Every structure is written in structure tokens, then in C-alpha cells.
């Protein structure tokens, strides 16, 4: 089993920054990618970014150049630095871990990010 706990969400003005953190515990040896997804009201959950155990990263087009994902080699913690935030970034952000122990991976409880003046 893998447990994921997110932190760092909140209210920020347009153009501001936030940093999300996701701490993994349990069988972290089984994790091969960690990522962030988000879900806005009335919309489907969408990929924001992910990072592999080898350090490769992938971003959605909507956040490329504004967000940066990082993590440690042990895949115990992953961060999402969000800059130049826009109102359309408002959503619940979920941490995800792909693991050899579970086909559909593991999810955190989510953290709210609200971008508003």
C-alpha cells in the first residue's frame, strides 16, 4: 500500500504562485511515477504533470512554462511549483502515484487551489 498526503493549496491572486507538496509513505519502492492531476467544478479530472523515477517530466500544454514538477529519487516526495497562476487554474489538485502494486495507482485526498482577485 501507498499513502499520499498533499499540502500547500490555498487562495492566491492571478499572477501569484503556490507550491504544492505530496508526501508518499508505505511501499514507496513500488512507485515508478508520481504526478499531479486537477479537477475543476463540472469538468473531468485532467493531468497537470508527472515525473518518473528517472527524473523525466511531462506537462500538459495548459501549464507548460508556468508549472514545474520535481521530486526526490526515492519517490517519497513530489512538488508542484505553480507560477503565473490564472483563474482557470482553479481546481482541486490531486497527487497520484503509479505503482507496481496497484493497476489504477494511488491517489491523495486532494487540495483546493483557488485563483481569484
N, C-alpha and C positions, 0 to 999 in steps of 0.2 A: 504494500500500500504506500501511496504517496500523499502527503498533505501539503496544501498550498495556502498561504496566507498573504493577502495583498494589503498594502497600506499606501498612503500618500495622496489619495484623492482629495477633492475639495472644490471650492468655488474660486475662480480666477477670472480676471478681466480679459477681454480679447487682446491678443498680443503678448500675454503673460506666459509664464512657464510653470510646469509642475513636474515632479519626479515621482513615478510610481515604483514601488518595490514589491517583489514577490519572493517570499521565503519558502523553500521546499524542505520537507523533512520526511523521515521514513526511509523507504528504499530508493534513495536518490541515485544509486548506482545504475538503476534501470532506466533513467531518463536519458533520451537522446536529443530531444529538442525542447525548448521552452519558448513560450510565446505569449503575446497579448492579443486578445480579441475585444471587441466592444459591441454593445447593443444599445441603440438609441430607441426611444419610445416609438412603437409602431413599425420598427424595422427589424430585419433579421440580423443575427449576430454575424459580424464580419471580422476577418483577420486584419490586425493592425501591423504586427511584425513578429518575426520569430528568429531565434538564434539556435544554432546547432552546437553540440558538444565540441565540435572542432572550431567554433567561432564564426562560422558563416552566418550571414544575416540576410533576411528578406523583409521588404517593406511593401505595404500597399501603396499604390500611386498617390492616394489622398494624403499620406503623411510623409512621403519621401522628401528628404531635405529639411524637415521640421522636427521629426522624432528620431531618437537614437536608442536602440536596444543594446544592452550589454549584460554580461554575466560572468560568473567565475567558471573556471574549467570543471569544477566538481558539479556544476549544475545545481548548486544549492540555493543560489540567489540570482534573480534576474531583475534588471531595472529597465524602466522606460522613461527616458528624458524627453519631455514634450515641450517644445518651444514654439513661439509664434502661434499660440492657440487661437482657434476660431470658434465661433458659436456652434458650428456644425461638428465640432469635436465632442460636444456634449453627449455623454453616454455613460452607461455602466461598463467599466473596463474589467475584463476577466483574465486572470492568469491561467495558462494551460501548459500541461507537461505531457509530451508524448513519451510513453513508457512501454517497455517490453512486457510489462506485467498486465497491461490492460489495453484492449483494442481501441477503445474510444478515448484513451488518455484520462487525465485527471484535471479537475477544474477547481479554481478558488471560488470564494463566495461573491467576489465582485466588489469593486469600489467605484463610487459615483464621482464623475468629473463633470463639472458644470462650468461652462464658459459664458459669462454674461456680464454686461456692464450695469 
